[in-house]
Amino acid sequence: MESDFIMEMLKWIQELFANYGYNVLFFGLLLEFVALPFPGETTMAFAGFLSYTGRLDFLTLVVVAFAGTTAGMTITYFIGLKAGLPFIQRYGKWFLFSPAKLDKTQRWFERYGSFLISIGYFIPGVRHFTGYFAGIIALPFRKFALYAYGGALIWVILFLGIGKVFGPQWMGIFHLFELYALWIVSGVALLAALIVLLRYRRILTVRLLRRSPELELKTKLKETSKER
């Protein structure tokens, strides 16, 4: 039954692409982040597969998917910023924004802070609401954009890349990523950070050693001024 549903959904997505082209990805992802039902990750992975077959251009898919995702996130940020929590609590049901999902997002924000906006893309039931919540808590837009747009780029490249790289085997890899995406991304980020630290450890060490005497001098000057 589940496989039949997936095949029907993929057939529907393919028909949408045939009729509306890249607009499907832009408006579909935009609407998903306003919290309306749309299978964003599945659509991106399948679109990546269509680029593997030569029917769609991969770079265009990345640009369109990134634009749709960031547009949706930005809209929800400003809704949260201007309307506030009371509006979301009262009318959130129209956006499928249940109190349970609001509480879940709030708990994740308390746990990860602003960084949740980036990793939230990979957490089911959270990514659709991080934009709203960032606006509700009046997070500065520059800080929001840094996390939201950076996370969006990683998210779209990852899921489009599944279809592009793995071709006919994309469905199996997609389900694996769906289950463990947060851990996979966290592991890759940690590995990248370690590589950067190892590569530039000499430069970092030199800079730290240079700053140490300066910090000691500043501390002594402050202590001297206090004594006077």
matplotlib code that plots the C-alpha trace (Angstrom):
import matplotlib.pyplot as plt

x = [0.0, 2.8, 4.7, 1.6, 1.1, 4.7, 4.5, 1.2, 2.8, 5.9, 3.6, 1.7, 5.0, 6.3, 3.0, 3.4, 6.9, 5.7, 3.0, 4.6, 8.3, 10.6, 7.7, 6.5, 9.7, 9.6, 6.0, 5.8, 8.7, 7.4, 4.0, 5.5, 7.3, 4.1, 3.1, 0.8, 1.1, 3.7, 6.3, 9.3, 12.1, 10.6, 10.0, 13.6, 15.0, 12.8, 13.7, 17.4, 16.7, 15.0, 18.3, 20.2, 18.1, 18.8, 15.2, 16.0, 19.1, 20.6, 22.0, 18.6, 17.0, 19.4, 18.7, 14.9, 14.7, 16.9, 14.7, 11.5, 12.8, 14.2, 11.1, 8.9, 11.1, 11.3, 7.5, 7.0, 9.6, 7.8, 4.4, 5.8, 7.5, 4.5, 1.6, 3.2, 2.4, -1.3, -2.0, -0.3, -2.1, -5.5, -5.2, -2.3, -4.8, -5.3, -1.6, -1.6, 0.3, -1.0, -0.2, 1.8, 4.0, 4.5, 5.6, 7.9, 9.5, 9.9, 11.6, 14.0, 14.8, 15.5, 17.9, 19.7, 19.1, 19.4, 21.4, 18.1, 17.1, 19.9, 19.5, 15.7, 15.4, 16.4, 14.0, 10.5, 7.7, 10.1, 11.5, 8.1, 7.8, 11.3, 10.7, 7.5, 9.2, 12.3, 10.0, 7.9, 11.1, 12.2, 15.5, 17.4, 16.8, 20.6, 21.1, 18.0, 19.0, 22.5, 21.2, 18.1, 19.7, 22.8, 20.8, 18.5, 21.4, 22.7, 19.2, 18.4, 21.8, 21.6, 18.2, 18.6, 22.0, 20.5, 18.6, 21.4, 24.2, 22.4, 20.1, 17.8, 18.8, 17.7, 14.6, 16.6, 19.2, 16.4, 14.7, 18.0, 18.6, 15.0, 15.7, 19.2, 19.5, 20.1, 22.9, 24.5, 24.6, 25.8, 28.6, 29.6, 29.6, 31.8, 34.1, 34.4, 35.2, 37.9, 39.5, 39.5, 41.1, 43.8, 44.5, 44.8, 46.0, 49.4, 47.9, 45.4, 48.2, 50.3, 47.4, 46.5, 50.1, 50.3, 47.1, 48.1, 50.7, 48.3, 45.5, 47.9, 49.0, 45.4, 44.5, 47.4, 46.5, 42.9, 44.1, 46.4, 43.7, 41.3, 44.0, 44.4]
y = [0.0, 2.4, 1.7, 2.3, 5.6, 6.7, 5.7, 7.6, 10.6, 10.5, 10.2, 13.3, 15.2, 14.2, 15.4, 18.7, 19.2, 18.2, 20.9, 23.7, 23.1, 24.5, 26.6, 23.5, 23.4, 27.2, 27.5, 24.0, 24.7, 28.3, 26.9, 24.1, 26.7, 28.5, 25.1, 23.9, 20.2, 19.6, 16.8, 19.1, 16.6, 13.9, 16.4, 17.6, 14.1, 13.1, 16.4, 15.5, 12.1, 13.9, 15.9, 12.6, 11.5, 14.8, 16.1, 18.9, 21.1, 20.5, 24.0, 25.6, 23.2, 24.3, 28.0, 27.6, 25.3, 27.7, 30.7, 29.0, 27.8, 31.2, 33.0, 30.8, 31.1, 34.9, 35.2, 33.1, 35.2, 38.4, 36.9, 35.9, 39.2, 41.4, 39.2, 37.7, 34.6, 35.5, 35.5, 32.1, 30.6, 31.9, 31.3, 28.7, 25.9, 27.4, 26.9, 23.4, 25.1, 23.1, 24.0, 20.7, 21.7, 25.2, 23.6, 21.2, 24.1, 26.1, 23.3, 22.8, 26.5, 26.4, 23.5, 24.7, 28.5, 30.3, 27.3, 25.4, 27.6, 25.9, 22.3, 22.6, 21.7, 18.2, 17.8, 16.5, 18.7, 21.5, 23.1, 24.5, 26.6, 27.8, 30.9, 31.8, 31.3, 33.3, 36.2, 35.7, 36.1, 39.1, 37.5, 40.2, 39.7, 39.5, 36.7, 34.9, 35.2, 33.9, 30.7, 30.3, 30.9, 28.9, 25.9, 26.2, 25.9, 22.8, 21.3, 21.8, 20.6, 17.5, 16.3, 17.3, 15.7, 12.4, 12.0, 13.4, 11.3, 8.0, 8.0, 4.9, 4.0, 7.4, 6.1, 3.8, 6.5, 9.0, 7.0, 6.5, 10.2, 10.9, 8.7, 9.9, 13.3, 15.3, 12.9, 12.7, 16.5, 16.9, 14.4, 16.1, 19.5, 18.1, 16.5, 19.7, 21.6, 19.2, 19.3, 23.2, 23.1, 20.6, 22.5, 25.9, 24.8, 26.5, 29.8, 29.6, 28.7, 31.6, 34.0, 32.7, 33.0, 36.6, 37.5, 36.0, 38.7, 41.4, 40.0, 39.8, 43.4, 44.6, 42.7, 44.3, 47.8, 47.3, 46.0, 49.0, 51.5, 49.9, 50.2, 53.9]
z = [0.0, 1.0, -2.2, -4.3, -2.6, -3.3, -6.9, -7.3, -5.7, -7.9, -11.0, -9.8, -9.3, -12.7, -14.3, -12.4, -13.8, -17.3, -17.1, -15.1, -15.3, -12.6, -11.1, -9.3, -7.2, -6.4, -5.4, -3.9, -1.4, -0.8, 0.2, 2.3, 4.5, 5.0, 6.5, 3.7, 2.7, 0.0, -0.2, -0.5, 0.1, -2.1, -4.9, -4.7, -4.7, -7.7, -9.5, -8.9, -10.5, -13.5, -13.9, -13.8, -16.8, -18.6, -18.4, -16.0, -15.4, -12.0, -11.4, -12.3, -9.8, -7.1, -7.8, -8.0, -4.9, -2.9, -4.0, -3.1, 0.3, 1.3, 0.1, 2.2, 5.3, 4.9, 4.6, 7.8, 9.6, 8.9, 9.7, 13.1, 13.6, 12.7, 14.0, 17.1, 19.2, 19.9, 16.1, 15.6, 18.6, 17.3, 13.6, 13.4, 12.7, 9.2, 8.6, 10.2, 13.1, 16.1, 19.7, 20.0, 17.0, 18.5, 21.8, 20.0, 18.1, 21.3, 23.1, 20.2, 20.2, 23.9, 23.3, 20.2, 20.0, 16.7, 15.3, 15.1, 12.1, 10.1, 11.3, 11.6, 7.9, 8.8, 11.7, 10.8, 12.2, 13.0, 9.8, 8.8, 12.0, 12.7, 10.5, 12.4, 15.8, 14.8, 14.0, 17.2, 19.4, 17.2, 16.2, 14.2, 10.4, 9.6, 12.1, 10.9, 7.2, 8.0, 9.6, 7.4, 4.0, 4.8, 6.0, 3.0, 0.6, 2.3, 2.4, -1.2, -2.5, -0.3, -1.4, -5.1, -5.0, -3.9, -7.1, -9.2, -7.8, -7.1, -10.1, -10.2, -6.6, -5.3, -3.4, -1.1, -0.3, 0.2, 2.9, 4.6, 4.6, 5.8, 8.9, 9.7, 7.9, 11.1, 12.3, 8.9, 8.5, 12.1, 11.4, 8.2, 9.9, 12.7, 10.2, 8.2, 11.4, 12.4, 8.9, 9.1, 12.6, 11.5, 8.3, 9.9, 13.4, 13.0, 12.0, 14.9, 17.3, 16.3, 16.6, 20.1, 21.2, 19.9, 21.7, 25.0, 25.9, 24.8, 27.0, 29.9, 29.4, 29.2, 32.4, 34.3, 33.1, 34.2, 37.6, 37.9, 37.1, 39.6, 42.4, 41.6]

ax = plt.figure().add_subplot(projection="3d")
ax.plot(x, y, z, "-o")
ax.set_aspect("equal")
plt.show()
